[in-house]
Amino acid sequence: MWKGKRRMVYQKTKKASPLKTQAGAETVREPMETKITVFMLMSTSSKKTGSVRDELCKIPEVTERYVLFGDYDIIVKIKTEDIGAMKIVMDKITSIDGVISTKSLQITPM
């Protein structure tokens, strides 16, 4: 299990020292910065959805916020440098007055 160490993702580019591929194209692998990205679904008290949304605006790691219609009331996109920082942000969100329940979905690039 990954324990919070930074992992490097490599991106193909056409510069520096080339690598030969089957098609003969020249590519180089350069490290690309990665962050932990989580989508969090939230159920909120019907009268507190607006105040929850306002509190979410104060958290800089929350990069996107949307109101939903259905089983959940709000979905947010959270980006942090590592798992420890993500845990702190998730604790902040779950402690907001009016948040009833949450469901977190960690994503990775394809």
Backbone as CSV, one residue per row, in Angstrom:
resi,resn,N_x,N_y,N_z,CA_x,CA_y,CA_z,C_x,C_y,C_z
1,MET,0.840,-1.184,0.000,0.000,0.000,0.000,0.878,1.237,0.000
2,TRP,0.483,2.245,-0.729,1.243,3.474,-0.841,1.081,4.276,0.424
3,LYS,2.172,4.715,1.041,2.105,5.371,2.338,2.492,6.838,2.286
4,GLY,2.023,7.587,1.300,2.219,9.025,1.293,3.481,9.507,0.611
5,LYS,4.343,8.623,0.106,5.523,9.075,-0.608,5.095,9.555,-1.975
6,ARG,5.801,10.562,-2.488,5.452,11.097,-3.800,5.808,10.091,-4.870
7,ARG,4.926,9.871,-5.774,5.216,8.997,-6.895,5.339,9.853,-8.146
8,MET,6.163,9.440,-9.044,6.398,10.199,-10.258,5.637,9.564,-11.416
9,VAL,4.986,10.387,-12.189,4.314,9.950,-13.403,5.116,10.549,-14.545
10,TYR,5.350,9.783,-15.577,6.169,10.256,-16.679,5.318,10.584,-17.886
11,GLN,5.700,11.677,-18.554,4.965,12.178,-19.696,5.883,12.109,-20.910
12,LYS,5.371,11.661,-22.063,6.171,11.592,-23.274,6.272,12.973,-23.907
13,THR,7.482,13.364,-24.264,7.706,14.632,-24.959,8.695,14.392,-26.086
14,LYS,8.910,15.383,-26.935,9.832,15.240,-28.060,11.038,16.156,-27.895
15,LYS,11.802,16.015,-26.801,13.011,16.799,-26.628,14.028,16.036,-25.802
16,ALA,15.201,16.606,-25.632,16.300,16.031,-24.853,16.770,14.706,-25.442
17,SER,17.273,13.788,-24.604,17.830,12.535,-25.108,16.715,11.603,-25.577
18,PRO,16.734,11.248,-26.863,15.625,10.473,-27.422,15.698,8.987,-27.086
19,LEU,14.524,8.363,-27.036,14.370,6.921,-26.931,13.733,6.457,-28.230
20,LYS,14.198,5.349,-28.761,13.617,4.836,-30.009,12.423,3.941,-29.679
21,THR,11.328,4.128,-30.380,10.153,3.274,-30.240,10.032,2.405,-31.479
22,GLN,9.074,1.516,-31.515,8.906,0.619,-32.653,8.670,1.381,-33.954
23,ALA,7.945,2.467,-33.886,7.644,3.229,-35.088,8.804,4.144,-35.472
24,GLY,9.851,4.199,-34.648,10.995,5.044,-34.948,10.852,6.468,-34.443
25,ALA,9.768,6.792,-33.789,9.575,8.138,-33.257,10.480,8.341,-32.055
26,GLU,10.954,9.549,-31.878,11.819,9.852,-30.746,10.998,10.455,-29.621
27,THR,11.076,9.872,-28.442,10.356,10.399,-27.282,11.261,10.360,-26.071
28,VAL,10.961,11.205,-25.101,11.690,11.261,-23.838,10.666,11.224,-22.731
29,ARG,11.017,10.576,-21.650,10.110,10.554,-20.506,10.595,11.569,-19.487
30,GLU,9.734,12.526,-19.178,10.040,13.549,-18.178,9.067,13.400,-17.022
31,PRO,9.532,13.623,-15.776,8.597,13.526,-14.651,7.546,14.622,-14.720
32,MET,6.320,14.268,-14.377,5.202,15.201,-14.374,4.689,15.283,-12.936
33,GLU,4.456,16.481,-12.418,3.970,16.643,-11.048,2.613,15.986,-10.884
34,THR,2.447,15.267,-9.804,1.159,14.649,-9.525,0.650,15.129,-8.178
35,LYS,-0.624,15.208,-8.073,-1.289,15.526,-6.818,-2.321,14.449,-6.573
36,ILE,-2.727,14.328,-5.330,-3.810,13.426,-4.988,-5.109,14.147,-5.325
37,THR,-5.988,13.492,-6.081,-7.274,14.080,-6.447,-8.393,13.177,-5.946
38,VAL,-9.332,13.788,-5.259,-10.482,13.060,-4.709,-11.750,13.834,-5.047
39,PHE,-12.770,13.107,-5.466,-14.109,13.678,-5.570,-14.857,13.249,-4.320
40,MET,-15.528,14.185,-3.672,-16.280,13.863,-2.458,-17.748,14.215,-2.674
41,LEU,-18.597,13.216,-2.502,-20.039,13.401,-2.559,-20.543,13.670,-1.151
42,MET,-21.447,14.631,-0.993,-21.941,14.994,0.330,-23.454,15.054,0.375
43,SER,-23.993,14.529,1.461,-25.399,14.745,1.794,-25.415,15.805,2.878
44,THR,-26.289,16.785,2.713,-26.352,17.884,3.675,-27.770,18.054,4.191
45,SER,-27.874,18.752,5.303,-29.171,19.134,5.826,-29.801,20.089,4.813
46,SER,-31.081,19.907,4.515,-31.726,20.693,3.456,-31.643,22.206,3.687
47,LYS,-31.673,22.637,4.929,-31.629,24.061,5.224,-30.203,24.602,5.307
48,LYS,-29.197,23.727,5.258,-27.810,24.171,5.436,-26.955,24.004,4.186
49,THR,-27.541,23.605,3.063,-26.758,23.395,1.849,-26.011,24.666,1.446
50,GLY,-26.654,25.809,1.542,-26.019,27.085,1.190,-24.847,27.416,2.099
51,SER,-25.008,27.211,3.400,-23.907,27.523,4.323,-22.761,26.528,4.166
52,VAL,-23.071,25.270,3.840,-22.015,24.284,3.575,-21.233,24.713,2.338
53,ARG,-21.946,25.126,1.298,-21.286,25.602,0.076,-20.373,26.782,0.365
54,ASP,-20.825,27.718,1.199,-20.010,28.879,1.554,-18.750,28.469,2.319
55,GLU,-18.868,27.503,3.223,-17.704,27.021,3.982,-16.712,26.311,3.062
56,LEU,-17.218,25.586,2.069,-16.339,24.894,1.126,-15.516,25.880,0.297
57,CYS,-16.087,27.057,0.037,-15.365,28.093,-0.717,-14.141,28.595,0.039
58,LYS,-14.117,28.428,1.341,-13.007,28.909,2.171,-11.834,27.923,2.216
59,ILE,-12.014,26.720,1.685,-10.961,25.701,1.725,-10.229,25.726,0.383
60,PRO,-8.949,26.152,0.353,-8.252,26.317,-0.930,-8.024,25.028,-1.701
61,GLU,-7.970,23.896,-1.028,-7.744,22.617,-1.719,-8.981,22.138,-2.476
62,VAL,-10.133,22.710,-2.152,-11.368,22.378,-2.878,-11.365,23.225,-4.144
63,THR,-11.094,22.566,-5.280,-10.918,23.305,-6.533,-12.206,23.480,-7.325
64,GLU,-13.179,22.601,-7.123,-14.465,22.718,-7.817,-15.583,22.292,-6.882
65,ARG,-16.762,22.936,-7.026,-17.934,22.641,-6.199,-19.167,22.666,-7.087
66,TYR,-20.041,21.664,-6.908,-21.277,21.617,-7.692,-22.423,21.139,-6.810
67,VAL,-23.598,21.717,-7.026,-24.814,21.267,-6.356,-25.405,20.153,-7.215
68,LEU,-25.850,19.083,-6.567,-26.410,17.931,-7.268,-27.898,17.791,-6.972
69,PHE,-28.589,17.076,-7.824,-29.986,16.730,-7.604,-30.062,15.206,-7.620
70,GLY,-30.393,14.603,-6.502,-30.442,13.150,-6.419,-30.093,12.687,-5.014
71,ASP,-29.379,11.582,-4.910,-29.036,11.004,-3.609,-28.081,11.876,-2.809
72,TYR,-27.234,12.650,-3.488,-26.281,13.536,-2.822,-26.610,14.974,-3.178
73,ASP,-26.163,15.897,-2.317,-26.492,17.311,-2.507,-25.359,18.119,-3.127
74,ILE,-24.118,17.775,-2.819,-22.950,18.531,-3.289,-21.862,17.539,-3.688
75,ILE,-21.113,17.896,-4.739,-19.887,17.165,-5.079,-18.763,18.189,-5.173
76,VAL,-17.601,17.836,-4.620,-16.441,18.720,-4.676,-15.246,17.942,-5.213
77,LYS,-14.334,18.680,-5.828,-13.065,18.114,-6.288,-11.982,18.683,-5.385
78,ILE,-11.191,17.795,-4.798,-10.145,18.189,-3.848,-8.800,17.765,-4.411
79,LYS,-7.808,18.671,-4.394,-6.450,18.346,-4.818,-5.479,18.710,-3.707
80,THR,-4.624,17.737,-3.331,-3.591,17.982,-2.321,-2.291,17.337,-2.769
81,GLU,-1.209,17.678,-2.056,0.115,17.148,-2.381,0.290,15.697,-1.957
82,ASP,-0.330,15.291,-0.845,-0.133,13.927,-0.357,-1.345,13.459,0.444
83,ILE,-1.293,12.212,0.857,-2.417,11.599,1.580,-2.656,12.285,2.927
84,GLY,-1.589,12.671,3.625,-1.738,13.334,4.928,-2.519,14.635,4.815
85,ALA,-2.181,15.438,3.800,-2.903,16.699,3.580,-4.350,16.430,3.182
86,MET,-4.566,15.356,2.403,-5.933,15.012,2.004,-6.772,14.650,3.228
87,LYS,-6.195,13.903,4.155,-6.904,13.521,5.376,-7.332,14.764,6.163
88,ILE,-6.446,15.742,6.263,-6.756,16.987,6.993,-7.923,17.717,6.317
89,VAL,-7.890,17.827,4.993,-8.964,18.515,4.257,-10.289,17.773,4.420
90,MET,-10.237,16.452,4.329,-11.467,15.668,4.470,-12.050,15.805,5.877
91,ASP,-11.188,15.878,6.881,-11.664,16.096,8.253,-12.324,17.465,8.395
92,LYS,-11.745,18.497,7.741,-12.348,19.841,7.763,-13.755,19.800,7.170
93,ILE,-13.878,19.107,6.041,-15.165,19.063,5.344,-16.207,18.311,6.164
94,THR,-15.836,17.166,6.731,-16.821,16.389,7.489,-17.239,17.076,8.780
95,SER,-16.416,18.031,9.265,-16.777,18.743,10.494,-17.632,19.991,10.240
96,ILE,-17.891,20.321,8.995,-18.735,21.481,8.679,-20.162,21.210,9.157
97,ASP,-20.742,22.191,9.844,-22.110,22.066,10.338,-23.063,21.944,9.152
98,GLY,-23.859,20.891,9.128,-24.819,20.677,8.055,-24.452,19.504,7.157
99,VAL,-23.193,19.029,7.229,-22.793,17.861,6.443,-23.263,16.620,7.192
100,ILE,-24.116,15.833,6.559,-24.668,14.637,7.184,-23.795,13.423,6.900
101,SER,-23.435,13.220,5.630,-22.587,12.082,5.271,-21.773,12.427,4.033
102,THR,-20.662,11.680,3.846,-19.803,11.894,2.689,-19.404,10.553,2.092
103,LYS,-19.009,10.609,0.825,-18.450,9.443,0.144,-17.291,9.963,-0.703
104,SER,-16.100,9.394,-0.503,-14.898,9.867,-1.187,-14.484,8.906,-2.280
105,LEU,-14.087,9.459,-3.416,-13.663,8.676,-4.567,-12.322,9.211,-5.040
106,GLN,-11.235,8.461,-4.795,-9.903,8.884,-5.251,-9.743,8.484,-6.707
107,ILE,-9.175,9.388,-7.506,-9.009,9.110,-8.927,-7.527,9.099,-9.288
108,THR,-7.209,8.446,-10.397,-5.859,8.448,-10.949,-5.965,8.699,-12.454
109,PRO,-4.936,9.296,-13.037,-4.980,9.528,-14.482,-4.896,8.218,-15.250
110,MET,-5.487,8.196,-16.434,-5.460,6.982,-17.258,-4.305,7.040,-18.223
